[in-house]
């Protein structure tokens, strides 16, 4: 869930990110409706690990 949208876990099939500096980066939410790009301030490694434990395959 973001401030603007909610993505059911059934529609998410992968997560990735790229930090461009120590201050910001991009988080990529790969969904059945396309790739959603979000700006981030911190690496989302813990969030991705948690996603991997509950993702639907």
TAJOFEN-V757870 format. One record per residue. N is the residue number from 1. PSI is psi as a letter, one per 30 degrees, with the letter a starting at -180 (* if undefined). Layout:
# TAJOFEN-V757870
n = {N & N}
psi = {PSI & PSI}
This chain:
# TAJOFEN-V757870
n = {1 & 2 & 3 & 4 & 5 & 6 & 7 & 8 & 9 & 10 & 11 & 12 & 13 & 14 & 15 & 16 & 17 & 18 & 19 & 20 & 21 & 22 & 23 & 24 & 25 & 26 & 27 & 28 & 29 & 30 & 31 & 32 & 33 & 34 & 35 & 36 & 37 & 38 & 39 & 40 & 41 & 42 & 43 & 44 & 45 & 46 & 47 & 48 & 49 & 50 & 51 & 52 & 53 & 54 & 55 & 56 & 57}
psi = {k & a & f & f & l & k & j & k & f & f & f & k & f & l & k & l & l & j & k & f & a & f & f & l & a & k & k & k & j & j & l & f & g & a & k & k & k & k & k & l & f & k & k & h & e & e & e & e & e & e & e & f & f & f & k & k & *}
